[in-house]
Amino acid sequence: MEPIVIIDYGAGNLRSVQKAFERLGHRAVFASDPAALADAPAIVFPGQGASPPAMAALERDGMGDAVRAAIAAGTPFFGVCLGLQVLLERSEEGDTACLGVIPGTVKRFDGRLKVPHMGWNAVEPRGEHPVFDGVPPGSYFYFVHSYYAAPSDEAWVAGTTTYGTEFASVVARGNLVATQFHPEKSGEVGLRLYDNFVKHLVRPRAT
Amino acid sequence: MPWYAGYAMLTKRIIPCLDVTGGRVVKGRSFVGLRDAGDPVELAAFYDRAGADELVFLDITASSDGRDTMIDVVKRVSEQVFIPLTVGGGVRSAADVRRLLQAGADKVAMNTAAVLDPAAFAEAAEAFGNQCMVIAIDARRVGHDGPAADPGLLADDHPGRRGLALGPDSRWEVYVHGGRTPTGIDAVKWAEYAVGLGAGEVLLTSMDRDGHLDGYDLELTRAVADAVPVPVIASGGAGNPSHMAEAVSDGPGGGGADAALAASIFHYGEFTVAEAKRQMAAAGLPIREATS
């Protein structure tokens, strides 16, 4: 299989994402050129930091269009943290227009909570998405974020977490899965999620 | 049920702290089953298996050669261990922060440099996001016999000379240079100010308690946890798991912290992370149970 492509648009440390896939025996390379997405067997879309500069970077060099095209073409796609949030239509963070792949908005946590929501919290799967294969319900994953995705169509919600409010910590449909938490920072269960992505969403298409 | 009923599902974190110099972890005991207890990668993997929620690596080297060695340590650890990694010690500028993040750190802690040059801390937070910037504060109770702050330490226009300065109600003072130098700054006010500069987390060490193994300074911890809207890591004084439970308890008398950091009790093997977590869970605290 050709290597998995990790999109590099200047939003945070990508090294641990790459190392996580390598640990699992899957080659992964960085790409900052939108053209590299067209032939990718799978795409990982990480991200940290704030939505406004991230969206500006994505729109500046055409990466945003390439992301939309790859998802529409059915390329297996894994978004992480900010890489989930920018898939929605709009973010309250700087009132930013996002990629609009998923209907809904990104909201800020209640001001009475400690923000960022930082640490290990439980994820309850909704439905039976294959990324949860072998992952017990209520497993803990590592979160660092101040905003959360609120898809307007509940069918997108594949897992939920509660922090003041219950929010979508995993969204998925077809070839696309995205997590608000960081699988590459969530120990064994996190690596399991990446492995399941390759096993169930990427490999069946690649062969 | 209160509006924040689901709040407790976010678990309280246990964070072992490792002091590193010359690419080696100091203070380590001889861990059973480890080939090399001074090797940062082996120790990090050991703590990961034991259920540590995060790791803090503190660079205690002063030289610039040591800095390069630390970058290498961070690279090697982050390739092998898939839990969050905070790195601190001698971080002076946004450029230093960038190098550590690129090496694989998830968060970077600034202490002395943030006090002496708050703009440097703000610059790093602006560039890399609040979520990866930790303000490390060494605080000491006022009213002891130590020397007063040198008036020349802070620049003329530094807020530590005005609004953040110690006042009649101040109870803890910020110290810098590894706890050797008093600043005349109120620790609680400094924590609030640093969050305004862009700190996403506070690593709060009680110098009065550090090394004494008789429990955290719960009043200090509570004062800062109540004052800031970001997570607080309690540090200094852990001697057993019930001290850690007190530090993160939100109940009356508890420290109200989000995480408890400890070095000695884990390094010297008095308690494992897993044992600490079992005791804390038994005390009713939300804890991520160790998997192995």
Contacts between the chains, C-beta under 8 A, distances in Angstrom:
chain1	res1	chain2	res2	distance
A	12	B	101	7.8
A	12	B	128	7.9
A	12	B	129	7.5
A	13	B	101	5.1
A	13	B	102	6.8
A	13	B	104	6.6
A	13	B	105	7.5
A	13	B	106	7.0
A	15	B	78	6.5
A	15	B	102	7.3
A	15	B	103	7.8
A	15	B	104	5.1
A	16	B	78	5.6
A	16	B	82	7.0
A	16	B	104	5.9
A	16	B	106	7.6
A	19	B	78	6.8
A	19	B	79	4.9
A	19	B	82	7.8
A	19	B	104	7.8
A	20	B	82	5.9
A	23	B	82	7.5
A	48	B	129	6.0
A	48	B	131	6.6
A	48	B	132	7.1
A	49	B	128	6.9
A	49	B	129	3.9
A	49	B	131	7.5
A	50	B	129	6.2
A	111	B	229	7.8
A	112	B	3	7.9
A	112	B	4	7.2
A	113	B	4	7.0
A	113	B	7	6.9
A	114	B	229	6.0
A	114	B	230	6.1
A	114	B	231	5.6
A	114	B	258	6.8
A	115	B	229	6.3
A	115	B	230	7.1
A	116	B	130	7.1
A	116	B	131	5.3
A	116	B	200	5.6
A	116	B	230	7.0
A	116	B	231	7.5
A	117	B	10	6.7
A	118	B	131	7.2
A	118	B	200	7.1
A	118	B	201	6.5
A	118	B	230	8.0
A	118	B	231	5.1
A	118	B	258	7.4
A	119	B	10	5.4
A	119	B	11	6.2
A	119	B	12	7.9
A	119	B	13	5.3
A	119	B	53	7.0
A	119	B	231	7.1
A	119	B	258	6.6
A	119	B	259	7.2
A	120	B	10	7.5
A	120	B	11	4.8
A	120	B	13	6.9
A	120	B	53	5.7
A	120	B	288	4.5
A	121	B	9	5.7
A	121	B	10	4.9
A	121	B	11	6.8
A	122	B	9	5.5
A	140	B	11	6.5
A	140	B	288	4.4
A	142	B	83	7.1
A	142	B	84	6.0
A	143	B	10	7.9
A	144	B	84	7.8
A	144	B	106	7.7
A	144	B	131	4.8
A	144	B	200	7.9
A	145	B	131	7.3
A	146	B	130	7.9
A	146	B	131	7.5
A	161	B	9	7.4
A	162	B	6	3.5
A	162	B	9	4.9
A	163	B	6	6.6
A	163	B	7	6.8
A	163	B	9	7.0
A	163	B	10	5.8
A	164	B	3	7.6
A	164	B	4	5.6
A	164	B	6	6.3
A	164	B	7	5.9
A	165	B	6	7.2
A	166	B	6	6.8
A	184	B	82	5.8
A	185	B	82	6.2
A	185	B	83	6.0
A	185	B	84	5.1
A	185	B	106	6.6
A	186	B	82	7.1
A	186	B	83	7.6
A	187	B	48	6.5
A	187	B	82	5.7
A	187	B	83	5.5
A	187	B	291	7.4
A	188	B	291	6.4
A	190	B	82	6.2
A	191	B	82	6.2
